[in-house]
Amino acid sequence: MLPYGRQSISEQDIEAVTAVLRGDWLTTGPAVTAFEDAISELAGGHRAVSCTSGTAALHIAYAALGVGPGDEVVTTPMTFVATASCAAMLGAKIVFADVDYDTGLIDPAAVASCISERTKVISAVDYAGQAADYPALQVLADQVGAQTLADAAHSVGGSADGRPVGDLADVTTMSFFPTKNLTTGEGGAVVCRDGVIGQRAHEFHFIGLVRDPSRFELTDEGPWHQEVHEYGVNYRLTDLGAALGLSQLRRLAEFKRRRTEITARYNAAFAGTDGLRTPVQRAGVDPMWHLYPVRVLDGRRREVFEAMRAAGIGVQVNYIPVYWHPVFAHQGYHRGLCPNAERFYAEELSLPLYPDLTDSEVDRVIETLLNLVG
């Protein structure tokens, strides 16, 4: 089975992790600090907090932004469930705004009809690897005193209007799962343009520990002292994962080049094909293509999905609208809420896309799909 995504691990990656195993630190050591510094540099110089997964990054981000009961978080249904569930777990009401049918990205016009004085965060998702329209979303957020969040699980290494992912929203979350644009095994990061929010993110992911003596409430303890002012969790990334991530970052430009090349081959092969629609790229965006979301028209997506899998090609569907999941449906969210997202989902098929995919394997995918729809 040809997978739809997989990690690319080099001998240098293995050596980097082995060096940590031979050293003094396995977690929360110098490799973590170096990795966070490198992510900060990639993301425009803002505070970066590494963590154990992209889901953890979202939980950290919402907590650092103060999301809680009575707040509303406006987000897209065209995403993995964690974009919404991590805010819901903190007590927020999730408000789903429809997407642009061409790109699958959250539609600012739909967001404008959803925001209110209760809106705490507008969370966009850089679906398939291209950045959402953050300038438009920021204007809407500013109107109601909200913050913008970029779920950049797909887009690490990309940019928009000359600005890197990580510098486009107030807070950005990243994922380093094996199929993503770089990997730490499991892992993620939160990038914060505001240093205060960045410190809150750091403390939340570090069990809530405060280590700054100037902030201590108990002032008569010894030099060992640390204290907790707000609840936190242990979402700390290991030095093993950070070392792998640092090594992967050195190849990020090559990963981007190859993903772009494969995307271009798919686009050229499927252009003008009856029954298929190729991805639409938003103006001003330099994507880091994480997915290749071809659209299978005429109600044939399931048929084609099953035939591609039977042919040994590991296609995937990204994503079922979040509010279709029973955990949201049982709360009263109903089908038909976001028609564009539901139509997009009904047609979407993710083709294999990863740096180590060979040209002959790309051709195999192309030929199989064209034979099925032709």
Disulfide bonds with the S-S distance in Angstrom:
none
